[in-house]
Amino acid sequence: MYQYDAIDQQIVDERVAQFRDQVGRRLRGEITENEFKPLRLQNGLYMQMHAYMLRVAIPYGLLSSEQVRKLAHIARTYDRGYGHFTTRQNIQYNWPRLVDVPDILAELASVQMHAIQTSGNCVRNTTADHLAGVARDEIEDPRPYCEIIRQWSTFHPEFAFLPRKFKIAVTGSRSDRAAVRVHDIGLRIVEQNGERGFEVLVGGGLGRTPRVTRKIREFLPREHLLSYIEAVLRVYNQHGRRDNKYKARIKILVDALGADGFREQVEAEWALIKDSALRLTDEEFERVRGHFAPPPYRTLPDSDGAVAAMSLGTDRGFGNWLKQNVKPHKVPGYSIVIVSCKPTGGAPGDVTADQLDGLANLAETHSFGKITVTHTQNAVLADVESSRLREVWQRLTELGLANPNIGTVTDMIACPGLDYCNLANARSIPVAQRISTTLDNADYLYDLGDLSLKISGCINACGHHHVGNIGILGIDKSGEEFYQLMLGGSAGEDASLGKIIGRAFPSDEIVEALEQVLALYIERRTSPEESFVAFYRRVGAAPFKERLYASA
């Protein structure tokens, strides 16, 4: 993973000192909250419903065991004993005291971490496929490109105050596990005539006006990565709306100009800078890629057959975990372990300090000291020797992190909702908890197959409800919490936006409504192999409306 040089370290250390002075002035009353707000947002500090919230950057989700231990220490010392994994592969703390935040940032800086650009109208944390570097279907590891984008975008003077926040995702695999189709810029590594480059997608995003990206370039040579992204951002910075924050995202500009019109402006801007110092040289790329060299894998026999045999053994708990939470690795003898942070009845994405310490220990003993946070609020031990999977499962079970539900309906994304967020209209976490408790039946879950459920507490869509196969959106109706059901969304390579199925349900009816949707799917699908989203696209909304509202 990338290691700071002296300049990197100086930058984050100086930022801590600057913010310590700013916090001191705020606490002494020398600056107002309105004056302090842009300063704290530049350091990832939000004001939520009950307290400040600090969002910590985890570039492309990759952490060392030392960093994970530091996150555990911060949770235990400065918060209430836990952190929350987010859909940008970050972690956030919901209860820090303002007076402690400079000390937290100093602790982070000591392990090469920070909270810079995790909020505000700037380029946010660049995300990637959580199986980067180990996936069998990978063309190339996207993380070096994410790191190059991170270094280019951090403190970029031209893009510190964009019309609105800006999100970039990169995938190097044929299967899209990074949701590139719903980002402001999505980059897919592709090959053309033996050369590696990028398919460039723009204008995706969720929130009030959800959009799937439009392709503006079929193939961008690697050397032009930064200059082309800069051209996109220049066009957006010049023409993006600043008069209405609800219409300020790049997707609105792309809608207004059309994909062809937007492309023309980008290409014209790019022509001015493509041969500038932004050109990515082979030497610079190799320098960065050197930080992502494969670990010292042992030469082991292929283990696919052995893992399959273990999954069919008499130990049902271990077998279910192998089937759901263990994925094939590109190196023989190794497996990828997805760590479920979705315990039955728990808050999706929450991890305790003790669990973080346990993950750090597991990473050191079983995965070359590395952990990856996923945008689906789980974690990954990417390099586990297959012969040691039982040991890992046993330890994860002790930690409460071995729920065999990856890819199932209970492996849901949920935003913090009204329990924490002052933008929310309804709670998300209690709904997620009731769903996971109600549907906690392994045979039932596995019969449903891969099925994504995503829950948001407001239209800002931090829970990605638009692209869940099933989405749940919390709304306020005369001071009461109601929930809309959306069906047919997808965040993968077949990206689509879900459609509201009908009137919203009160809080005490939404779980039963979800059960009715799942029952209809099981009853009428053509076979267990027909996925939920394929079923919905085949039959449409009418059968669901009839099932849900016929007696109303």
N, C-alpha and C positions, 0 to 999 in steps of 0.2 A: 504494500500500500504506500501511498505517497508520504514522504517524510519532509517536514518543514526544513528549509534552509535558514540561515541566519536572518535573512530579510523577512521571510514569512513570520518568524518568531518575533522579530522586532515590531512588525505591524500589529500583531494581536496584543502584544504586551503594551504598546503605546495606546491602543484602543481601550484597554482595561483602565489605564491611568486616566485617560480623558473622561471615560464614563464615571469613574470614581469621583472625579471633581464635579461632574454634572449632577450626580446623585447628591453629593454633599450640598451643593447650592440649592437643590430642590428641597432637601430636608430642612435647610436653614431658612427657607422661604424667600430666597434671593431671586428665584425664578418661579413663574406660575406653572400650573399643570399644562396649560396650553403651550407655553414656551418649552416645557420639558417633553411634551408628547413626541415631537419629531426626533428628539435625541434618543429617547428610550426605544422608539420603534426601529431606529437604525441599529440597535443592539438586541433586537428580538424580544423586547419586553412589552407585553400587552397589558391593558387593564381589562380584566374580565368581570364577571358579575360580583364575585365576593373578594377577589384578591388579584394581585398581579399574576401573570403567567409568563414564563420564560421559555422560549423555543430555541433549542440548541441545534445547530447545523450538524448533520452527518452526511458529508458529501457522498453521493451515490450509495448511501446506506452502509458504508464499510467502516468497521470499528476494529481496533486491536483489543486484546483482553485487558491491557492496561487502561485503555479509555473506558471500557465497560465498567471496570472497577471504580474508576473515578465517577462515572455516572451514578453508580450505586452509592458511593460516599456522599455525593451531593443530595441524592434523594433522602438519605438517612439523616444528614446533618442540617440541611437547609429547607427541606420540604417535609411531607408527611409520610415518607417511607416508600414512595413509589414514583415512577415516571410513566409517561404515556407515549407510545409509538404512534407517529402520525402518518398520513398518506403521502407525505413528501420524504419518507424514510428518515425523518428527524425524530427527536424526543422532546417532549415539553414537560415542564414542571408547573403545577397549578397553584402552588401555595407559597412561593418565595416571598420573603419580606424585602421591601425596597432597600433597606439598609444593608441587606446581605448580598444583593445582586452583584456589586463589584467584586466581592470575595468569591462568589460562584464563578464569575468570568475569569478571575485569576486562577482558580482551580482548573478550569477548562483549558486555559492557555498553557498550563504546566504539562498538559498531555496533548498539545497541538490541536486544540478544539476551540470553537468560538460560537457566538450567536449572531454574527454579522450577516445581514441581508436575509434573515429568516422572516422578515416582515418589511412593510413599506413598499412603495411603488418602484421596485428595482427588479433585477434578475434574481430570482429566488434559487434555492438549492436545486442543482441539476440532478435529476434522478435517472436510474438505469434499471435494467433487468436485474432482479435480485439473484438470478442464477448466473450472472456474468462471470466468465472465466472458467466455468465448469459444465455448462449446458452442452449436451450432445448436438443440438441443432444450431449451435452458434457459428456464425461466419467469422466473427472476430470479437474479442473482448471490448466492450464499449467504454470501460472505465477510464482508460487513458484519455479518450476524447472528452469524457465528462470532466476530468481533472484539467485538461487544457481549457475547456470552457469556463471552469471555475476560476482559474487563474486570470483569464482574460476579463471576466465579468466583475470580479470583486473590486469594489471601489472605482469601477469605470466611470469617469467624470461625466460622460455624456448621458449615461443611462441610470443615474442615481435617483432621478425624479421623473420617471416615465408617467404617461397618463394613468397607468394602473399597474398592478403587480404582473410579473412576467415569468412564465414557467417553461422550462425546456426539459425534454426527456430523450434519452438515446437508447436504442436497442441494437444488439448485434446478432439477434437470432431470427429465425424464420417465424417462430411463434412470438407474438407480442405479449410479453409479460410486464412491459413498462407503461402500457396505456398511452403510447405515443399519439394515438389518434384524438386524444382529448387534451392536448397541450397547446400552448401558444405556438411553440415550435416543437415538432416531433421529428427526430432524425432516425432513419433506419439505415444501417450499414448494408450496402449492396455491392455486387460485383458486376463490372461491365468490361468485356474484352480483357479479362485477367487483371483489371485494376480495381482497387477498393475505393469506394466513395460513399455518398449518402443520397438517399431519397429524402427530399425536403418537404415536410408537411407543415402548413401554417393554419392558424385561425381556429384551433380547437379550444374547448373549455366548457365548463359547466355553469353553475349559477343560474341567474335569472333568464339568460338566453343561451341555453346549451347548444353547442355546435360540435360537429365532427370536423377534423382538419380537412383542408383541401390541398392537393399536391401542387406545388409550384415548380418543382424541379425533379426530373426523373433521375438524374445522376449529377452529383456535385463532386468533383475530384477532391480528395482528402486535403490537398494543399490549400484549398480555398475555403475550408470550414469556417474559420473565424471571420474572414472578410464578407462571406455571404450572410452569416448570422448578423454581423454588424450592419450590413445593408438593410436587412429586414427590420432591425430595430431602429435604424435611422428613419426609414419610411414611417414606421409606427410612431416614433417620437415626434415627427413633424406633423403628421396628419391625424393621429389618434385624438379622440374627443377628450377635452378636459372640462367641459361645461356640465357634464352629467356623469357621475362615477359609475352609474349603472349601464352606461353605453360607452365606457372608456377602454374596454379590452380590445385586443387586436382583432378578435373575431368580428366585432362590429365594423371595423374598418374594411376587413376582407369582404364582409357582406355588402358594404356600400360600393366598393370598387369592383367586386367580382374577382374570382381567382385570377383571370387573365389580366385584368387591370392592375391588380396588386402585383402580380408577377412582373409586369412591364415596368412599374415604378422601382421594384427591387433590382431588377436587372440593370436599369439605368444608373441607379445609385452604386451598384456593385462595380460597374465599369470604371468608376472613378477611383476605386480603392483596391481592386482585386490584385494588383501587382505592387501593393504597398508593403510595409513592414509587417502587415497582418498575415502574409503568406506563411503557411505552416511548413517549415523545412523538414526534411527527413531527419536531420540531426536533432531538432527540437522534439519531434515526435518520438524518436528513439530514446531521448533523455527521459521523457515522461513515461513511456512504456516500460522502461527499465525498473520503475517502481512497482510494476504489476507482473513481474516475472513469476512463473509457476513455482509453487513451493517444492521442496525436495521429496516428491512422491517416491514411495518404494515400488519396486517391481513386484507386482502381485498377480495372481491368476485372476481371470475374469470371474466376477462374483454374481452376475445376473441370475444364473440358475440357483445359486445358493440362497440368495435373498428371496427368490420366488418360493423356494422350498420352505424356508423359515416362515414365510407369511402363511403357509398352509398347514403349519404345525398345530399342535394341540393347545398351545398357549394363545387363546383367542385375543387377549389384550395386546400382546406383542404382535400378533399377526395383523390385527386391524391397524395398528400404528405403522407397521411396515408398508401396508398397502396404501395408506392415505398420506403419510407424512414423510416417506422416503422416496427419493427420485433417483433415476440412474445418472451416474457420473460419466464424464467423457474419458476418465482414466480407469483402466481395469483395476478391480479390487477395491474401489472406493465408491461411496454413496453420498448423496446430498440429503441432509436432514432438515426438514422444515419444522421449526419449533413453534407450536401453537400457543399464541398468547390470547386464546379465546376459551378459557375454562368454562365449564357449564355453570351458568348463573353469574359469571363474572363480567366485568366491563371490558369490551374488546380493546386490546392494545395496551392495557395497563400491565406494568411489570414492577414487582417490588424490588427493594434494594437487595434482599436476600436472593431473589431469583436472578438479578443481574450479576451478583457475585458468583452464583452457581454457574451461570452461562460463561462467565469469564474463565472459571476453572475448567469447564468442559472444552472450551475453545483451545485452551493451552494443552490439554491432555489428548484431545481427539481431532483438532481441526486447525493445526498450525497457528493457533493464537488469533484467529480471525472470526468475526461474526458479521453478518449482513442483516440489516433491518429491511423489511419488505414494505412496499407501499400499501400492502394489504394488512399492515399492523401485526405482522409476525416477525420471526427472526430465522436466520439460516446458519447452520453449521455446514459449510460447503464441502469439507474434505474429510469425511469420516471413513476410516477403513471398514469395509463391510463386515469383516469378522468381529468387529467391536460394536456393532449396532445394538446388541442386547445391553451392553454396559451403558451406552448412551441413553437408551430407553429407560433403563432402571433409574438412572440419575435424574432424567427429566421427569419421571413419574414422582420421585421424591420432591422435586421442585414445584410440582403442579403445572408442568409445561408439556405434558405428553398427551393431551387430549387428541385422539385420532380422528380429527375432523377437517383436515386441510382440504379445501376444495368443496366442502359440503355447505349446506345452507346455514349451518351454525358457525361457519368460518366467516362471519359477516364483518363488514366495515361499519363502524358507527362513529359519528363525531361526538364531542363532549356534550353537545346540546344544552338545554336550559339549566342543567345542573351546574354549569360553569360559565357558559358563553352569554354575554349580554346582547348578542345579536339574534339568539335563537328564539323561536316561537314555541317550541315544545321540547320535551326531554327525549333523548335518544337512548341513553344507557339503560334505563329501566325497561324499555321496550326490548332492547337486545337481550337483556337478562331473562325476561319472561319467555322470549322466543327460544333461547338456548335451553332453558329448563324444560319447556313444553315439548321440544323436539328431541330431547336427549334420549334417543333410542338408536343404537348403532345400526341395526338392521334396516330401520326406516330411513335413516340418513343415507346409507350406502345405496339403498334402492332408488333414491332420488338421483343419484349420480352427481356429477359436477354441476353445481348450481350456485350462482353468486347472489347474495342478498346484501344490499347496502342501504344504510339508514342515515338521514340527515335531519337535524332539528330545525332547519330553516332553508329558504330558497338559495342561500349561498352555496349549498351543496358540498360542504366539506366532507360529507360522508359518501359522495359520489353516487347518490341515489339514481341519477339519470342513466347510469351505465351498469346498474345491477340487472341481472336477469329478472330479479324482482327488486324494486326500489320502494322505500318507504320514506315519505316526506312529512315531517311534522308541521302543522299549521295552527294558527290561533283562530278560534271561532268564538267571539264574544267572551273572551277570557278563559275559554276551555281548550284543552289540547286535543286536536284531532289529527288523523293521519291518512294521507292519500297513498293509495297503492298504484305503483307504476310497473308495467310489465314489458318485457321484450328488449331491455337494454343489454349492451355488451361493451366491454372495454378492450377487447382483443382485436385481432386483425380484421374481424368482421364487425367492427365497431358500429353500434347503433344506439339511439336514444330511446329510452322507454317511454311509453304512453300512459297517461293517467287513465285508469280503468273506469272510474265513476266517482260518485260522491265519497267524501272522506268518512272515516270510521272514528268513533270516539275511542279513547285510550283503552277502555275495557273490552273493545270488540276487535281491535286490530289483529291480535294473535289468532283468534278464531277465523278471521277473514283470510289470513295467510294460510291456515290449515286447509281451508276450502279450496284455495288456489292450488295447493300441492296435491290435494285429493283428486281434483279434476285432471291434473296432469298425469297422475299415476293411472287413473281409470282409462284415459283415452289416448295415451301415446301409442304409437304403432309397435314399439318394442322398448326394452330397457336402454337400448343404445340411442334412442331419440332424445336429444338433450332438451332441457326446458325451453331454451330460446328457439331451437328449431321447431319445437312443438307450437310455441306461440306464433311463430312466423307462418306456420302452416294453417292453423285454425283461426287465427285472429282473436280479437277481443270479445266477440259475441258470446262464446260459451262461458267465459269467465264472468261477464256481466250478468248472464242469466243465472249462474250459480250464486253469485254474490247478492244480487238485488231482486231476484224474482219475487220474493215474498214481501218486499218493502212496499 
